[in-house]
Amino acid sequence: MGWRSFTEQYLDSTGMFKDAVVSILATIAKQERVRISERVRAGLARARKNGQLLGWPRVRVDAAQVRKLRAKGLSWRQVERKLRVPRSTCMRAVE
């Protein structure tokens, strides 16, 4: 089973050069992935150089408020829902 391009006659994986066509296309795809990766890294480096913050913004949690809610007997899940902050962030704030 193979494929054939209607617009580019040389892209044909059903003929006698099927292995060569597939190998060439795989090489081109690999080079494009490398170029995309390089462009992404260059963009991130430029953003860092310009002082832009990357990633999600930091969430601030009042550790005293987490402790108070836990002292009332609330579970971590209830504290998480009440403060609208992930459970792991609440736990890290208390440590």
PyMOL commands that set and color helices and strands:
alter all, ss='L'
color gray80, all
select helices_A, chain A and resi 18-49+63-71+76-83+87-94
alter helices_A, ss='H'
color red, helices_A
deselect
rebuild
show_as cartoon
